[in-house]
Amino acid sequence: MKSTSHHDERIAKMTFASVYPHYVTKIEKKGRTKEELHLVIEWLTGFDEDRIQKLIEEKATFEEFFQQAKLNTNADMITGVICGYRVEEIENTLTQQVRYLDKLVDELAKGRKMEKILRI
């Protein structure tokens, strides 16, 4: 993906807390649970529920969020299109990591089985 530095900077400065409620709304509208969302976030980042809550309270930017994350070694298995971009072709590492999370949330909302989402 050829992204502009402006686009990458905008994503880096966006807070996880500002996006999290949208994730919850999206998955709950499709009959999934917040617990399932947290499982997906934990798989990708290593953050448990308490840590997720603390990052929300701290209003951590996505840059700070992913600096603290221990990205799952299978994260590169996340492929496909999100927001019009193929995630495996995104050049900026942080933007790619944010889009990984977006893709996992999309898969959850679309009713994909948890084993598939977690690349088990």
SVG drawing of the C-alpha trace seen along z (x, -y; Angstrom):
<svg xmlns="http://www.w3.org/2000/svg" viewBox="-27 -15 34 39">
<polyline fill="none" stroke="black" stroke-width="0.4" points="0.0,0.0 1.3,-3.4 0.1,-5.5 0.9,-9.1 2.8,-10.1 -0.2,-12.2 -2.4,-9.1 0.2,-7.2 0.6,-10.1 -3.2,-10.4 -3.5,-6.7 -0.5,-6.9 -2.0,-9.8 -5.5,-8.4 -6.4,-7.0 -7.4,-3.4 -10.1,-4.7 -11.7,-6.6 -11.9,-3.6 -12.7,-0.9 -16.4,-1.8 -16.8,-1.5 -15.3,2.0 -17.7,3.0 -20.8,1.6 -19.8,3.3 -19.4,6.8 -22.4,6.6 -24.7,5.6 -23.7,8.9 -24.3,10.9 -20.7,11.2 -19.6,10.4 -17.1,8.0 -15.4,11.0 -14.8,12.4 -13.4,8.9 -11.0,9.0 -9.9,12.5 -9.1,11.3 -7.2,8.2 -5.3,10.4 -4.3,12.8 -2.9,10.0 -1.3,7.8 -0.8,9.9 -3.0,7.4 -5.4,9.0 -8.7,7.3 -7.2,5.2 -4.4,3.9 -6.9,3.1 -9.0,1.1 -5.9,-0.7 -4.9,-1.7 -8.4,-3.0 -8.2,-5.0 -4.8,-6.4 -6.1,-7.4 -3.1,-5.7 -2.5,-6.5 -2.3,-3.6 1.5,-4.4 1.8,-3.9 -0.6,-1.0 1.4,1.0 4.8,0.0 3.6,1.8 2.1,4.8 3.8,8.1 2.5,8.9 1.5,12.5 4.0,14.3 1.2,15.4 0.0,11.9 1.5,12.0 -1.1,14.7 -3.7,11.9 -4.4,11.2 -7.1,9.6 -8.6,6.3 -9.6,3.7 -10.7,0.2 -9.8,0.8 -6.2,1.8 -4.6,5.3 -3.2,5.6 -0.2,7.7 0.9,4.9 0.8,2.0 4.3,0.6 4.1,-1.4 4.5,1.1 2.2,-0.8 -0.5,-1.3 -0.3,2.4 -0.7,3.4 -3.7,1.1 -5.2,2.6 -4.5,6.1 -6.7,5.3 -9.4,3.8 -9.3,6.9 -9.7,9.2 -12.7,7.1 -14.2,7.4 -13.8,11.1 -15.4,11.3 -18.3,9.2 -18.8,11.3 -19.4,14.3 -16.1,16.1 -15.3,19.0 -12.9,18.0 -10.4,20.7 -10.1,19.1 -9.8,15.6 -7.0,16.7 -5.3,18.6 -5.3,21.9"/>
</svg>
